[in-house]
C-alpha cells in the first residue's frame, strides 16, 4: 500500500496547492490564503488542502519557506558597486505590489508571536551571504573590518522595505548610497584584486534576476 509520503498523486496535489497558494499570495496578499480559495485555484477538493495543511497559517509558512531568494548570492569585487546593484534590484522588486505582499507576509510570519515565530531561512541566508561578502571585501582591502552582518542587513534592507511598503514610494539611488556608506568604512578598491567571487555553495557568475513572482 502506498503511503501519503510516497504516493505520487499526493505529491502532485501538494505541489499544485503550493503553486496555487503562491499565486494567490503574490496577487492578493496573505488574506487570500484560505483553504477554500486555494482549493479552487489548485483545482482540488477542500479536504485535500486540509489533509496537507490543517490551518491556513501552516500553508502560508510553507509557501514562504519554499520561495527562492535571488539576492546577494554571488558577491563580486569591488563590493560596494555590487552591493548597490543588489539593493537596486531588491528595491525595484519591492516596489511591485506582488513582491511587497510577500515581504509583508514574511514579516508577519517571523515576528514574535507570529505563525512562524522563528527566523525564516531567507533571513538567515541574507545574513550568511552578507557575512561572506564582507569577508571577501576585507581580504581585498576594500573594508578595514567586516561589519556585523545581521546589523548590516537591517541597516541595508530596512529602509528599502519602509520606503516601498509604508511610504509607497520609489527608492532613489541616493538612499542606497547612504545606507551602504553607513554600514562600513569603505576603502578605494584595488583594481588588481577586483574579481568575481562565489559565495559558499554558489557557482561563480552573476546574480540571477527573478521576476516570476511579480509576473504571476
Backbone torsions as a table, in degrees:
resi	resn	phi	psi	omega
1	UNK	NA	134.6	-177.9
2	UNK	-79.7	129.6	179.0
3	UNK	-82.3	158.5	177.9
4	UNK	-56.6	-30.5	-177.7
5	UNK	-70.9	-26.1	-176.7
6	UNK	-113.3	-5.3	-180.0
7	UNK	-67.8	118.5	-178.2
8	UNK	-63.9	-30.4	177.9
9	UNK	-66.8	-39.6	177.4
10	UNK	-65.5	-38.4	178.8
11	UNK	-65.3	-40.7	179.4
12	UNK	-66.8	-40.7	179.3
13	UNK	-66.3	-38.0	178.2
14	UNK	-62.9	-44.4	178.8
15	UNK	-63.2	-41.3	179.2
16	UNK	-64.6	-39.3	179.6
17	UNK	-66.5	-44.2	178.9
18	UNK	-61.4	-43.4	-180.0
19	UNK	-63.7	-42.0	179.4
20	UNK	-65.3	-42.8	179.5
21	UNK	-64.3	-39.9	178.7
22	UNK	-63.5	-41.6	179.4
23	UNK	-63.9	-44.7	178.1
24	UNK	-63.4	-40.9	179.4
25	UNK	-62.5	-43.6	-178.1
26	UNK	-67.0	-37.1	-175.4
27	UNK	-86.7	-34.7	-170.6
28	UNK	-125.7	-9.9	178.5
29	UNK	95.5	176.0	-174.3
30	UNK	-59.6	-30.7	-178.1
31	UNK	-63.0	-19.0	-179.6
32	UNK	-79.2	-11.1	-176.9
33	UNK	-84.1	87.3	172.3
34	UNK	-125.6	157.2	179.8
35	UNK	-58.6	-39.9	-178.4
36	UNK	-65.3	-49.7	-178.2
37	UNK	-64.9	-42.6	-178.0
38	UNK	-66.7	-40.1	178.7
39	UNK	-62.2	-43.0	177.9
40	UNK	-62.5	-44.1	-178.6
41	UNK	-65.7	-37.7	-176.7
42	UNK	-84.8	-14.0	-178.3
43	UNK	73.8	33.4	178.2
44	UNK	-126.5	168.2	176.9
45	UNK	-74.3	152.5	179.5
46	UNK	-61.2	-32.7	179.4
47	UNK	-63.5	-30.5	178.1
48	UNK	-66.5	-40.3	177.6
49	UNK	-64.7	-45.3	178.8
50	UNK	-59.6	-35.5	-177.9
51	UNK	-64.7	-34.1	-179.9
52	UNK	-88.5	-37.1	-177.1
53	UNK	-137.8	114.7	-177.0
54	UNK	-71.3	-26.5	-177.2
55	UNK	-133.5	146.9	177.7
56	UNK	-57.4	-33.2	-179.6
57	UNK	-63.1	-35.2	178.4
58	UNK	-67.2	-40.9	178.1
59	UNK	-65.2	-43.7	179.4
60	UNK	-60.2	-41.9	178.7
61	UNK	-60.0	-44.3	-177.9
62	UNK	-70.3	-33.1	176.3
63	UNK	-62.8	-47.3	179.5
64	UNK	-65.5	-37.0	-178.2
65	UNK	-67.3	-31.8	-176.0
66	UNK	-84.4	-13.8	-179.4
67	UNK	-67.2	146.0	-179.9
68	UNK	-89.2	155.9	-179.3
69	UNK	-116.3	107.9	-175.6
70	UNK	-88.5	0.8	-171.9
71	UNK	-98.2	147.7	172.6
72	UNK	62.5	23.7	-173.1
73	UNK	-77.1	-40.0	-172.0
74	UNK	-130.5	92.7	-177.9
75	UNK	-67.5	153.4	178.4
76	UNK	-141.2	149.1	177.9
77	UNK	-98.1	144.5	-3.9
78	UNK	-66.4	144.6	-170.2
79	UNK	-75.5	-33.2	-174.7
80	UNK	-60.9	-50.6	177.3
81	UNK	-64.3	-32.6	175.8
82	UNK	-62.6	-44.2	-179.7
83	UNK	-64.4	-39.1	178.0
84	UNK	-61.6	-43.8	-179.7
85	UNK	-64.8	-40.3	178.7
86	UNK	-64.5	-43.4	180.0
87	UNK	-69.0	-33.5	176.2
88	UNK	-62.2	-44.4	178.1
89	UNK	-63.8	-44.0	179.6
90	UNK	-62.5	-44.5	-179.6
91	UNK	-63.5	-41.2	-179.8
92	UNK	-65.7	-37.0	179.3
93	UNK	-74.5	-35.9	177.0
94	UNK	-64.3	-24.0	178.6
95	UNK	-72.4	-15.5	178.0
96	UNK	-82.3	133.0	-176.7
97	UNK	-55.1	-37.8	-178.4
98	UNK	-63.1	-45.4	-178.6
99	UNK	-71.5	-36.4	176.5
100	UNK	-60.2	-38.8	177.8
101	UNK	-61.7	-40.7	178.7
102	UNK	-65.4	-41.5	179.9
103	UNK	-63.1	-42.8	179.7
104	UNK	-65.3	-41.3	178.7
105	UNK	-63.4	-39.6	179.3
106	UNK	-63.7	-41.4	178.1
107	UNK	-63.6	-39.3	178.9
108	UNK	-65.0	-37.4	-178.2
109	UNK	-69.4	-33.6	-171.5
110	UNK	-101.4	-5.2	179.6
111	UNK	-69.6	155.3	177.0
112	UNK	-57.2	128.0	-178.3
113	UNK	87.7	-5.8	178.2
114	UNK	-74.7	177.6	-176.7
115	UNK	-62.3	-35.3	179.1
116	UNK	-85.7	-48.0	177.6
117	UNK	51.6	34.7	177.5
118	UNK	-158.4	156.3	-179.9
119	UNK	-59.5	129.5	176.2
120	UNK	-71.6	152.1	-177.8
121	UNK	-60.9	-27.4	177.6
122	UNK	-67.0	-38.4	179.2
123	UNK	-64.9	-42.9	177.3
124	UNK	-63.6	-41.5	-179.2
125	UNK	-64.3	-42.3	179.2
126	UNK	-60.6	-46.0	-179.7
127	UNK	-61.2	-45.4	-178.8
128	UNK	-65.4	-40.8	-178.9
129	UNK	-68.1	-40.2	177.6
130	UNK	-67.2	-38.6	177.9
131	UNK	-60.2	-43.9	178.7
132	UNK	-64.7	-38.7	179.7
133	UNK	-66.2	-42.7	-180.0
134	UNK	-65.7	-38.6	176.9
135	UNK	-61.3	-41.4	176.9
136	UNK	-59.9	-42.9	-179.4
137	UNK	-67.8	-35.8	176.2
138	UNK	-64.6	-45.0	179.5
139	UNK	-61.4	-31.0	-179.4
140	UNK	-88.2	-3.3	179.3
141	UNK	82.7	9.5	180.0
142	UNK	-81.4	-22.5	175.3
143	UNK	-126.9	143.3	174.5
144	UNK	-67.7	-44.1	177.0
145	UNK	-151.3	156.6	-178.6
146	UNK	-77.5	130.3	175.6
147	UNK	-73.5	164.7	174.4
148	UNK	-62.0	121.0	-172.1
149	UNK	-66.3	-37.7	-179.0
150	UNK	-67.1	-43.4	177.5
151	UNK	-67.6	-38.7	178.9
152	UNK	-63.0	-40.5	178.9
153	UNK	-61.2	-42.8	178.6
154	UNK	-63.8	-41.0	-178.7
155	UNK	-68.1	-37.1	-176.6
156	UNK	-79.5	-43.1	-170.3
157	UNK	-94.4	-32.2	-178.4
158	UNK	-53.6	-49.6	179.8
159	UNK	-61.9	-30.9	179.3
160	UNK	-68.8	-43.2	179.2
161	UNK	-65.4	-43.5	179.7
162	UNK	-61.0	-46.0	-176.8
163	UNK	-64.6	-43.6	-173.6
164	UNK	-82.9	-35.9	-175.3
165	UNK	-94.4	-41.8	-176.6
166	UNK	-89.8	-40.3	177.6
167	UNK	-90.8	-12.6	178.8
168	UNK	51.8	46.9	-177.6
169	UNK	-133.2	159.7	178.6
170	UNK	-71.5	152.3	178.0
171	UNK	-93.2	115.0	179.0
172	UNK	-76.5	155.6	179.3
173	UNK	-60.2	-31.6	-178.7
174	UNK	-65.6	-32.2	176.3
175	UNK	-67.9	-40.7	176.7
176	UNK	-60.3	-44.3	179.8
177	UNK	-62.0	-40.1	-178.5
178	UNK	-66.6	-43.0	-178.3
179	UNK	-70.7	-34.4	177.6
180	UNK	-66.5	-44.8	179.1
181	UNK	-63.4	-26.4	-176.0
182	UNK	-80.5	-13.9	-175.4
183	UNK	-89.6	-19.5	-174.8
184	UNK	-162.2	167.2	175.5
185	UNK	-97.1	102.7	-173.8
186	UNK	-84.0	140.6	176.4
187	UNK	-105.9	154.1	175.1
188	UNK	-57.0	132.0	-177.5
189	UNK	-69.7	149.7	175.3
190	UNK	-91.7	112.1	-176.9
191	UNK	-56.4	-31.1	-177.9
192	UNK	-69.8	-18.6	-176.7
193	UNK	-112.0	3.9	-179.7
194	UNK	-86.8	104.3	-176.8
195	UNK	-145.0	155.4	174.3
196	UNK	-63.6	151.8	177.0
197	UNK	-147.9	155.8	-177.5
198	UNK	-102.8	140.0	172.4
199	UNK	-74.4	160.6	179.9
200	UNK	-54.0	126.6	177.4
201	UNK	80.1	5.6	-178.7
202	UNK	-114.9	142.0	176.3
203	UNK	-73.0	155.0	177.5
204	UNK	-66.6	150.9	179.1
205	UNK	133.0	175.9	-176.7
206	UNK	-76.1	163.1	178.6
207	UNK	-72.3	140.2	-179.0
208	UNK	-91.0	130.2	178.7
209	UNK	-86.1	132.7	-178.6
210	UNK	-118.7	113.7	178.5
211	UNK	-112.9	9.7	-173.3
212	UNK	-59.9	-39.7	-178.0
213	UNK	-62.9	-45.3	-176.6
214	UNK	-67.9	-30.5	-178.0
215	UNK	-83.6	-11.8	-177.1
216	UNK	-65.8	NA	NA
